[in-house]
Amino acid sequence: MDILAELFSSAALVKIMRLFLLNPEEVFEPCDIHMRSNVSSKKASHEIHLLRKVNFIVKGVRESEIVLRSQKK
């Protein structure tokens, strides 16, 4: 029950959750999250931390980053 109380604590949180639910395969930078969800960067950072804490989101790696790293070798 504590996780649910933390999850739905603000409108900003719902916007960020919607962004991830509608784009499950996408990897977002923190600045992309705050711009696409129309939430201040400070608030987005707080909500991202909360979502990571309850394992709603995890760190990801974009394919283009992997390709760029392999091309340097």
KERO-60521 format. One record per atom (N, C-alpha, C): residue number from 1; residue in three letters; chain; atom name; x, y, z. Coordinates in steps of 0.1 Angstrom, whole numbers. Example, Ala and Ser with C-alpha at 12.3 -4.5 7.8 and 13.67 -1.06 7.14 Angstrom:
BEGIN
<pt k="1" r="ALA" c="A" a="N" xx="132" yy="-57" zz="78"/>
<pt k="1" r="ALA" c="A" a="CA" xx="123" yy="-45" zz="78"/>
<pt k="1" r="ALA" c="A" a="C" xx="132" yy="-33" zz="78"/>
<pt k="2" r="SER" c="A" a="N" xx="128" yy="-22" zz="71"/>
<pt k="2" r="SER" c="A" a="CA" xx="137" yy="-11" zz="71"/>
<pt k="2" r="SER" c="A" a="C" xx="129" yy="0" zz="79"/>
! end
This chain:
BEGIN
<pt k="1" r="MET" c="A" a="N" xx="8" yy="-12" zz="0"/>
<pt k="1" r="MET" c="A" a="CA" xx="0" yy="0" zz="0"/>
<pt k="1" r="MET" c="A" a="C" xx="9" yy="13" zz="0"/>
<pt k="2" r="ASP" c="A" a="N" xx="20" yy="12" zz="6"/>
<pt k="2" r="ASP" c="A" a="CA" xx="29" yy="24" zz="7"/>
<pt k="2" r="ASP" c="A" a="C" xx="34" yy="28" zz="-7"/>
<pt k="3" r="ILE" c="A" a="N" xx="36" yy="18" zz="-16"/>
<pt k="3" r="ILE" c="A" a="CA" xx="41" yy="20" zz="-29"/>
<pt k="3" r="ILE" c="A" a="C" xx="31" yy="28" zz="-37"/>
<pt k="4" r="LEU" c="A" a="N" xx="18" yy="24" zz="-36"/>
<pt k="4" r="LEU" c="A" a="CA" xx="7" yy="31" zz="-43"/>
<pt k="4" r="LEU" c="A" a="C" xx="6" yy="45" zz="-38"/>
<pt k="5" r="ALA" c="A" a="N" xx="7" yy="48" zz="-26"/>
<pt k="5" r="ALA" c="A" a="CA" xx="6" yy="61" zz="-20"/>
<pt k="5" r="ALA" c="A" a="C" xx="18" yy="70" zz="-26"/>
<pt k="6" r="GLU" c="A" a="N" xx="30" yy="64" zz="-27"/>
<pt k="6" r="GLU" c="A" a="CA" xx="41" yy="72" zz="-33"/>
<pt k="6" r="GLU" c="A" a="C" xx="39" yy="74" zz="-48"/>
<pt k="7" r="LEU" c="A" a="N" xx="34" yy="64" zz="-55"/>
<pt k="7" r="LEU" c="A" a="CA" xx="33" yy="65" zz="-69"/>
<pt k="7" r="LEU" c="A" a="C" xx="24" yy="76" zz="-75"/>
<pt k="8" r="PHE" c="A" a="N" xx="12" yy="77" zz="-69"/>
<pt k="8" r="PHE" c="A" a="CA" xx="2" yy="87" zz="-74"/>
<pt k="8" r="PHE" c="A" a="C" xx="2" yy="99" zz="-66"/>
<pt k="9" r="SER" c="A" a="N" xx="13" yy="105" zz="-63"/>
<pt k="9" r="SER" c="A" a="CA" xx="13" yy="117" zz="-54"/>
<pt k="9" r="SER" c="A" a="C" xx="12" yy="130" zz="-61"/>
<pt k="10" r="SER" c="A" a="N" xx="14" yy="131" zz="-74"/>
<pt k="10" r="SER" c="A" a="CA" xx="13" yy="143" zz="-81"/>
<pt k="10" r="SER" c="A" a="C" xx="9" yy="142" zz="-96"/>
<pt k="11" r="ALA" c="A" a="N" xx="4" yy="153" zz="-102"/>
<pt k="11" r="ALA" c="A" a="CA" xx="1" yy="152" zz="-116"/>
<pt k="11" r="ALA" c="A" a="C" xx="14" yy="150" zz="-125"/>
<pt k="12" r="ALA" c="A" a="N" xx="25" yy="156" zz="-120"/>
<pt k="12" r="ALA" c="A" a="CA" xx="37" yy="154" zz="-127"/>
<pt k="12" r="ALA" c="A" a="C" xx="41" yy="139" zz="-128"/>
<pt k="13" r="LEU" c="A" a="N" xx="39" yy="132" zz="-118"/>
<pt k="13" r="LEU" c="A" a="CA" xx="42" yy="118" zz="-117"/>
<pt k="13" r="LEU" c="A" a="C" xx="34" yy="110" zz="-127"/>
<pt k="14" r="VAL" c="A" a="N" xx="21" yy="114" zz="-128"/>
<pt k="14" r="VAL" c="A" a="CA" xx="12" yy="107" zz="-137"/>
<pt k="14" r="VAL" c="A" a="C" xx="16" yy="110" zz="-152"/>
<pt k="15" r="LYS" c="A" a="N" xx="20" yy="122" zz="-155"/>
<pt k="15" r="LYS" c="A" a="CA" xx="25" yy="126" zz="-168"/>
<pt k="15" r="LYS" c="A" a="C" xx="37" yy="118" zz="-172"/>
<pt k="16" r="ILE" c="A" a="N" xx="47" yy="117" zz="-163"/>
<pt k="16" r="ILE" c="A" a="CA" xx="59" yy="109" zz="-166"/>
<pt k="16" r="ILE" c="A" a="C" xx="56" yy="94" zz="-167"/>
<pt k="17" r="MET" c="A" a="N" xx="47" yy="89" zz="-159"/>
<pt k="17" r="MET" c="A" a="CA" xx="43" yy="75" zz="-160"/>
<pt k="17" r="MET" c="A" a="C" xx="37" yy="72" zz="-173"/>
<pt k="18" r="ARG" c="A" a="N" xx="28" yy="81" zz="-178"/>
<pt k="18" r="ARG" c="A" a="CA" xx="21" yy="80" zz="-191"/>
<pt k="18" r="ARG" c="A" a="C" xx="31" yy="80" zz="-202"/>
<pt k="19" r="LEU" c="A" a="N" xx="42" yy="88" zz="-201"/>
<pt k="19" r="LEU" c="A" a="CA" xx="52" yy="89" zz="-211"/>
<pt k="19" r="LEU" c="A" a="C" xx="59" yy="75" zz="-213"/>
<pt k="20" r="PHE" c="A" a="N" xx="62" yy="69" zz="-202"/>
<pt k="20" r="PHE" c="A" a="CA" xx="68" yy="56" zz="-202"/>
<pt k="20" r="PHE" c="A" a="C" xx="59" yy="45" zz="-206"/>
<pt k="21" r="LEU" c="A" a="N" xx="46" yy="45" zz="-202"/>
<pt k="21" r="LEU" c="A" a="CA" xx="37" yy="35" zz="-205"/>
<pt k="21" r="LEU" c="A" a="C" xx="33" yy="35" zz="-220"/>
<pt k="22" r="LEU" c="A" a="N" xx="33" yy="47" zz="-226"/>
<pt k="22" r="LEU" c="A" a="CA" xx="29" yy="48" zz="-240"/>
<pt k="22" r="LEU" c="A" a="C" xx="41" yy="46" zz="-249"/>
<pt k="23" r="ASN" c="A" a="N" xx="53" yy="46" zz="-244"/>
<pt k="23" r="ASN" c="A" a="CA" xx="66" yy="43" zz="-251"/>
<pt k="23" r="ASN" c="A" a="C" xx="74" yy="33" zz="-244"/>
<pt k="24" r="PRO" c="A" a="N" xx="70" yy="21" zz="-243"/>
<pt k="24" r="PRO" c="A" a="CA" xx="77" yy="11" zz="-234"/>
<pt k="24" r="PRO" c="A" a="C" xx="91" yy="7" zz="-239"/>
<pt k="25" r="GLU" c="A" a="N" xx="94" yy="8" zz="-252"/>
<pt k="25" r="GLU" c="A" a="CA" xx="107" yy="4" zz="-257"/>
<pt k="25" r="GLU" c="A" a="C" xx="116" yy="16" zz="-259"/>
<pt k="26" r="GLU" c="A" a="N" xx="112" yy="28" zz="-256"/>
<pt k="26" r="GLU" c="A" a="CA" xx="120" yy="40" zz="-258"/>
<pt k="26" r="GLU" c="A" a="C" xx="129" yy="42" zz="-246"/>
<pt k="27" r="VAL" c="A" a="N" xx="141" yy="47" zz="-248"/>
<pt k="27" r="VAL" c="A" a="CA" xx="150" yy="51" zz="-237"/>
<pt k="27" r="VAL" c="A" a="C" xx="150" yy="67" zz="-238"/>
<pt k="28" r="PHE" c="A" a="N" xx="148" yy="73" zz="-226"/>
<pt k="28" r="PHE" c="A" a="CA" xx="147" yy="88" zz="-225"/>
<pt k="28" r="PHE" c="A" a="C" xx="159" yy="93" zz="-217"/>
<pt k="29" r="GLU" c="A" a="N" xx="164" yy="105" zz="-221"/>
<pt k="29" r="GLU" c="A" a="CA" xx="173" yy="112" zz="-213"/>
<pt k="29" r="GLU" c="A" a="C" xx="164" yy="120" zz="-203"/>
<pt k="30" r="PRO" c="A" a="N" xx="170" yy="124" zz="-192"/>
<pt k="30" r="PRO" c="A" a="CA" xx="162" yy="132" zz="-182"/>
<pt k="30" r="PRO" c="A" a="C" xx="157" yy="145" zz="-188"/>
<pt k="31" r="CYS" c="A" a="N" xx="164" yy="152" zz="-197"/>
<pt k="31" r="CYS" c="A" a="CA" xx="159" yy="164" zz="-203"/>
<pt k="31" r="CYS" c="A" a="C" xx="148" yy="161" zz="-212"/>
<pt k="32" r="ASP" c="A" a="N" xx="148" yy="150" zz="-219"/>
<pt k="32" r="ASP" c="A" a="CA" xx="137" yy="146" zz="-228"/>
<pt k="32" r="ASP" c="A" a="C" xx="124" yy="144" zz="-220"/>
<pt k="33" r="ILE" c="A" a="N" xx="126" yy="137" zz="-208"/>
<pt k="33" r="ILE" c="A" a="CA" xx="114" yy="134" zz="-200"/>
<pt k="33" r="ILE" c="A" a="C" xx="108" yy="147" zz="-195"/>
<pt k="34" r="HIS" c="A" a="N" xx="115" yy="156" zz="-191"/>
<pt k="34" r="HIS" c="A" a="CA" xx="110" yy="169" zz="-186"/>
<pt k="34" r="HIS" c="A" a="C" xx="103" yy="177" zz="-197"/>
<pt k="35" r="MET" c="A" a="N" xx="109" yy="177" zz="-209"/>
<pt k="35" r="MET" c="A" a="CA" xx="103" yy="184" zz="-220"/>
<pt k="35" r="MET" c="A" a="C" xx="91" yy="178" zz="-225"/>
<pt k="36" r="ARG" c="A" a="N" xx="91" yy="165" zz="-227"/>
<pt k="36" r="ARG" c="A" a="CA" xx="80" yy="158" zz="-233"/>
<pt k="36" r="ARG" c="A" a="C" xx="68" yy="156" zz="-224"/>
<pt k="37" r="SER" c="A" a="N" xx="71" yy="157" zz="-211"/>
<pt k="37" r="SER" c="A" a="CA" xx="60" yy="156" zz="-201"/>
<pt k="37" r="SER" c="A" a="C" xx="55" yy="169" zz="-196"/>
<pt k="38" r="ASN" c="A" a="N" xx="62" yy="180" zz="-201"/>
<pt k="38" r="ASN" c="A" a="CA" xx="59" yy="194" zz="-197"/>
<pt k="38" r="ASN" c="A" a="C" xx="59" yy="196" zz="-182"/>
<pt k="39" r="VAL" c="A" a="N" xx="70" yy="191" zz="-176"/>
<pt k="39" r="VAL" c="A" a="CA" xx="72" yy="192" zz="-161"/>
<pt k="39" r="VAL" c="A" a="C" xx="85" yy="199" zz="-159"/>
<pt k="40" r="SER" c="A" a="N" xx="87" yy="207" zz="-148"/>
<pt k="40" r="SER" c="A" a="CA" xx="99" yy="213" zz="-146"/>
<pt k="40" r="SER" c="A" a="C" xx="110" yy="203" zz="-144"/>
<pt k="41" r="SER" c="A" a="N" xx="123" yy="207" zz="-147"/>
<pt k="41" r="SER" c="A" a="CA" xx="134" yy="197" zz="-146"/>
<pt k="41" r="SER" c="A" a="C" xx="136" yy="192" zz="-131"/>
<pt k="42" r="LYS" c="A" a="N" xx="134" yy="201" zz="-122"/>
<pt k="42" r="LYS" c="A" a="CA" xx="135" yy="198" zz="-108"/>
<pt k="42" r="LYS" c="A" a="C" xx="125" yy="187" zz="-103"/>
<pt k="43" r="LYS" c="A" a="N" xx="112" yy="190" zz="-107"/>
<pt k="43" r="LYS" c="A" a="CA" xx="102" yy="181" zz="-104"/>
<pt k="43" r="LYS" c="A" a="C" xx="103" yy="167" zz="-111"/>
<pt k="44" r="ALA" c="A" a="N" xx="107" yy="168" zz="-124"/>
<pt k="44" r="ALA" c="A" a="CA" xx="110" yy="156" zz="-131"/>
<pt k="44" r="ALA" c="A" a="C" xx="120" yy="147" zz="-125"/>
<pt k="45" r="SER" c="A" a="N" xx="131" yy="154" zz="-121"/>
<pt k="45" r="SER" c="A" a="CA" xx="142" yy="146" zz="-114"/>
<pt k="45" r="SER" c="A" a="C" xx="137" yy="139" zz="-102"/>
<pt k="46" r="HIS" c="A" a="N" xx="129" yy="146" zz="-94"/>
<pt k="46" r="HIS" c="A" a="CA" xx="123" yy="140" zz="-82"/>
<pt k="46" r="HIS" c="A" a="C" xx="114" yy="128" zz="-85"/>
<pt k="47" r="GLU" c="A" a="N" xx="106" yy="130" zz="-95"/>
<pt k="47" r="GLU" c="A" a="CA" xx="97" yy="119" zz="-99"/>
<pt k="47" r="GLU" c="A" a="C" xx="104" yy="107" zz="-105"/>
<pt k="48" r="ILE" c="A" a="N" xx="114" yy="110" zz="-113"/>
<pt k="48" r="ILE" c="A" a="CA" xx="122" yy="99" zz="-119"/>
<pt k="48" r="ILE" c="A" a="C" xx="129" yy="91" zz="-108"/>
<pt k="49" r="HIS" c="A" a="N" xx="134" yy="98" zz="-98"/>
<pt k="49" r="HIS" c="A" a="CA" xx="140" yy="91" zz="-86"/>
<pt k="49" r="HIS" c="A" a="C" xx="130" yy="82" zz="-79"/>
<pt k="50" r="LEU" c="A" a="N" xx="118" yy="87" zz="-78"/>
<pt k="50" r="LEU" c="A" a="CA" xx="108" yy="79" zz="-71"/>
<pt k="50" r="LEU" c="A" a="C" xx="104" yy="67" zz="-79"/>
<pt k="51" r="LEU" c="A" a="N" xx="103" yy="69" zz="-92"/>
<pt k="51" r="LEU" c="A" a="CA" xx="99" yy="57" zz="-101"/>
<pt k="51" r="LEU" c="A" a="C" xx="110" yy="47" zz="-102"/>
<pt k="52" r="ARG" c="A" a="N" xx="123" yy="51" zz="-101"/>
<pt k="52" r="ARG" c="A" a="CA" xx="134" yy="42" zz="-101"/>
<pt k="52" r="ARG" c="A" a="C" xx="134" yy="34" zz="-87"/>
<pt k="53" r="LYS" c="A" a="N" xx="131" yy="41" zz="-77"/>
<pt k="53" r="LYS" c="A" a="CA" xx="131" yy="35" zz="-63"/>
<pt k="53" r="LYS" c="A" a="C" xx="121" yy="24" zz="-62"/>
<pt k="54" r="VAL" c="A" a="N" xx="109" yy="25" zz="-69"/>
<pt k="54" r="VAL" c="A" a="CA" xx="99" yy="14" zz="-68"/>
<pt k="54" r="VAL" c="A" a="C" xx="100" yy="5" zz="-81"/>
<pt k="55" r="ASN" c="A" a="N" xx="111" yy="6" zz="-88"/>
<pt k="55" r="ASN" c="A" a="CA" xx="113" yy="-2" zz="-100"/>
<pt k="55" r="ASN" c="A" a="C" xx="103" yy="-1" zz="-111"/>
<pt k="56" r="PHE" c="A" a="N" xx="97" yy="10" zz="-112"/>
<pt k="56" r="PHE" c="A" a="CA" xx="88" yy="13" zz="-124"/>
<pt k="56" r="PHE" c="A" a="C" xx="96" yy="15" zz="-136"/>
<pt k="57" r="ILE" c="A" a="N" xx="107" yy="22" zz="-135"/>
<pt k="57" r="ILE" c="A" a="CA" xx="116" yy="24" zz="-146"/>
<pt k="57" r="ILE" c="A" a="C" xx="131" yy="19" zz="-142"/>
<pt k="58" r="VAL" c="A" a="N" xx="138" yy="16" zz="-152"/>
<pt k="58" r="VAL" c="A" a="CA" xx="152" yy="12" zz="-150"/>
<pt k="58" r="VAL" c="A" a="C" xx="161" yy="19" zz="-160"/>
<pt k="59" r="LYS" c="A" a="N" xx="174" yy="20" zz="-157"/>
<pt k="59" r="LYS" c="A" a="CA" xx="183" yy="26" zz="-167"/>
<pt k="59" r="LYS" c="A" a="C" xx="184" yy="18" zz="-179"/>
<pt k="60" r="GLY" c="A" a="N" xx="185" yy="25" zz="-190"/>
<pt k="60" r="GLY" c="A" a="CA" xx="186" yy="18" zz="-203"/>
<pt k="60" r="GLY" c="A" a="C" xx="197" yy="24" zz="-212"/>
<pt k="61" r="VAL" c="A" a="N" xx="200" yy="17" zz="-223"/>
<pt k="61" r="VAL" c="A" a="CA" xx="210" yy="21" zz="-232"/>
<pt k="61" r="VAL" c="A" a="C" xx="204" yy="22" zz="-246"/>
<pt k="62" r="ARG" c="A" a="N" xx="207" yy="33" zz="-253"/>
<pt k="62" r="ARG" c="A" a="CA" xx="202" yy="34" zz="-267"/>
<pt k="62" r="ARG" c="A" a="C" xx="211" yy="26" zz="-276"/>
<pt k="63" r="GLU" c="A" a="N" xx="205" yy="20" zz="-286"/>
<pt k="63" r="GLU" c="A" a="CA" xx="212" yy="12" zz="-296"/>
<pt k="63" r="GLU" c="A" a="C" xx="223" yy="21" zz="-303"/>
<pt k="64" r="SER" c="A" a="N" xx="219" yy="34" zz="-306"/>
<pt k="64" r="SER" c="A" a="CA" xx="229" yy="42" zz="-313"/>
<pt k="64" r="SER" c="A" a="C" xx="241" yy="45" zz="-304"/>
<pt k="65" r="GLU" c="A" a="N" xx="240" yy="45" zz="-291"/>
<pt k="65" r="GLU" c="A" a="CA" xx="251" yy="47" zz="-282"/>
<pt k="65" r="GLU" c="A" a="C" xx="260" yy="34" zz="-283"/>
<pt k="66" r="ILE" c="A" a="N" xx="254" yy="23" zz="-284"/>
<pt k="66" r="ILE" c="A" a="CA" xx="262" yy="10" zz="-285"/>
<pt k="66" r="ILE" c="A" a="C" xx="270" yy="10" zz="-298"/>
<pt k="67" r="VAL" c="A" a="N" xx="263" yy="14" zz="-309"/>
<pt k="67" r="VAL" c="A" a="CA" xx="269" yy="14" zz="-322"/>
<pt k="67" r="VAL" c="A" a="C" xx="281" yy="24" zz="-322"/>
<pt k="68" r="LEU" c="A" a="N" xx="279" yy="36" zz="-316"/>
<pt k="68" r="LEU" c="A" a="CA" xx="289" yy="46" zz="-316"/>
<pt k="68" r="LEU" c="A" a="C" xx="301" yy="41" zz="-308"/>
<pt k="69" r="ARG" c="A" a="N" xx="299" yy="35" zz="-297"/>
<pt k="69" r="ARG" c="A" a="CA" xx="310" yy="30" zz="-289"/>
<pt k="69" r="ARG" c="A" a="C" xx="318" yy="19" zz="-297"/>
<pt k="70" r="SER" c="A" a="N" xx="311" yy="10" zz="-304"/>
<pt k="70" r="SER" c="A" a="CA" xx="318" yy="-1" zz="-311"/>
<pt k="70" r="SER" c="A" a="C" xx="325" yy="5" zz="-323"/>
<pt k="71" r="GLN" c="A" a="N" xx="321" yy="16" zz="-329"/>
<pt k="71" r="GLN" c="A" a="CA" xx="328" yy="21" zz="-340"/>
<pt k="71" r="GLN" c="A" a="C" xx="341" yy="28" zz="-337"/>
<pt k="72" r="LYS" c="A" a="N" xx="343" yy="32" zz="-324"/>
<pt k="72" r="LYS" c="A" a="CA" xx="355" yy="39" zz="-320"/>
<pt k="72" r="LYS" c="A" a="C" xx="366" yy="29" zz="-319"/>
<pt k="73" r="LYS" c="A" a="N" xx="364" yy="16" zz="-317"/>
<pt k="73" r="LYS" c="A" a="CA" xx="374" yy="6" zz="-315"/>
<pt k="73" r="LYS" c="A" a="C" xx="381" yy="2" zz="-328"/>
! end
